[in-house]
Amino acid sequence: MRGMIREQEIIKEYEENGKVQEVYLDNSATTRPYDEVAEYMNYINKFIYGNPSSLHKKGIEAEKMMKKARQSIADTLGASPKEIFFTSGGTESNNLAIIGYLRANPRKGKHVITSKIEHPSVLEVFKFLEENGYNVDYIDVDKNGIIDLEMLKKKISKETALISIMYVNNEIGSIQPIDEIVKIRNTCNKETVFHVDGVQAFGKFKINPAKSGIDLLTISSHKIHGPKGVGALYVNEKVRIKPIIFGGGQETLIRSGTENLAGICGFGLACEICNENINANWSKVLEINKYFRNKLKENIKDIIIISPEDASPYILNVSFKNIKGEVLLHHLEEKEIYISTGSACSSRKSKRSHVLQAMGLSGDIIDGSVRFSFSEINTLEEIDYTVDALKEIIPKIRFK
Ligand SMILES: Cc1ncc(COP(=O)(O)O)c(C=O)c1O
């Protein structure tokens, strides 16, 4: 089975030398593509290099491969291939969903709703909308990073064109109550369209947008061991959107530009692999997460586990008292352990996390926080190695 060879290598090295080569615990930033995906993409690049829009044999062959990938993604979501639009990734899908919907439906109202803990690829779009005459409400979250449903209920009106709420938060892993949100939307204004940024949820548990009442769903390939620079937007067949990129009219006029064929095919395959193992992967990652939580509590003093117990097991945010998260990150890096201080996008900026701020955490707690994020390719031996490293590093870098 995939990942097993690497897993066996890690275990062997740990048993023999008490160390592992590289511990990649930054899977929410991006994942290592599956070997099969990398090989398949290599094959596509080498042999299926036609333009899917070309009328000759090479074009038709390329189109066929793209169709297969679209079908795989549609199957994973219980959707029709006509509802899947390929993009350059989660960021573009979020932009297309929100701006594309509002462009196509200007009479649906000038009010839009999102939460305070969205990814910048949603929050920045809402800022742009504010600058362009839209009235925006940002829903609060509680101490567990869950949106305030009462506030949402009060904010939806006849004027509300769209609600955009993420499924799983990328910094702490909180899972939003999507069913409750849909119920509230249905009671308050059935016409309001619901967009979900599903980037950190897709491939981790089953999502059927049509059954759940999600109208637009953003997904990204590189978070599920697929290639970077490719993603998709699910658009329910009843919902109309307009393009935000103009050109040759690919993707049934919704997203122009010659398709990233190898990327799309790699995404399709990653999707199939993830889907086949979705429950087993979740159980394995849950075991890793619980093991890590317990070992941290047993071995490291003065920590706060920020991620709630019922968060996605793929993400574990922890704050170390009197430690700068960034300093810890670099000390771990010296031991070939890779983590993050926040979301991948904000981790290079010194700004404090907007997610942790929205949860009401103090500046000290935020500054001492780091994110560990897992994949089914991680092992318990890697966790042992990481905890051993933390035991050594923490006393050296604690400033009080
Ligand atoms: C929740 C969430 N949304 C959107 C994105 C952006 O996706 P992409 O990197 O494919 O543009 C990310 C990436 O970190 C994310 O975590």
The ligand as an SDF file (V2000), in Angstrom:
LIG
                    3D

 16 16  0  0  0  0  0  0  0  0999 V2000
   -8.7270   27.0440    3.9440 C   0  0  0  0  0  0  0  0  0  0  0  0
   -7.9150   27.3930    2.7520 C   0  0  0  0  0  0  0  0  0  0  0  0
   -8.4930   28.0120    1.7200 N   0  0  0  0  0  0  0  0  0  0  0  0
   -7.8290   28.3380    0.6060 C   0  0  0  0  0  0  0  0  0  0  0  0
   -6.4930   28.0540    0.4800 C   0  0  0  0  0  0  0  0  0  0  0  0
   -5.7670   28.4240   -0.7830 C   0  0  0  0  0  0  0  0  0  0  0  0
   -5.5730   27.2970   -1.5890 O   0  0  0  0  0  0  0  0  0  0  0  0
   -4.4140   27.2770   -2.7070 P   0  0  0  0  0  0  0  0  0  0  0  0
   -3.1140   27.1850   -1.9660 O   0  0  0  0  0  0  0  0  0  0  0  0
   -4.7120   26.0660   -3.5220 O   0  0  0  0  0  0  0  0  0  0  0  0
   -4.5560   28.5350   -3.4770 O   0  0  0  0  0  0  0  0  0  0  0  0
   -5.8190   27.4190    1.5330 C   0  0  0  0  0  0  0  0  0  0  0  0
   -4.3630   27.1520    1.4570 C   0  0  0  0  0  0  0  0  0  0  0  0
   -3.6490   27.1510    2.4420 O   0  0  0  0  0  0  0  0  0  0  0  0
   -6.5500   27.0670    2.6900 C   0  0  0  0  0  0  0  0  0  0  0  0
   -5.9640   26.4470    3.7150 O   0  0  0  0  0  0  0  0  0  0  0  0
  1  2  1  0
  2  3  1  0
  2 15  2  0
  3  4  2  0
  4  5  1  0
  5  6  1  0
  5 12  2  0
  6  7  1  0
  7  8  1  0
  8  9  2  0
  8 10  1  0
  8 11  1  0
 12 13  1  0
 12 15  1  0
 13 14  2  0
 15 16  1  0
M  END
$$$$
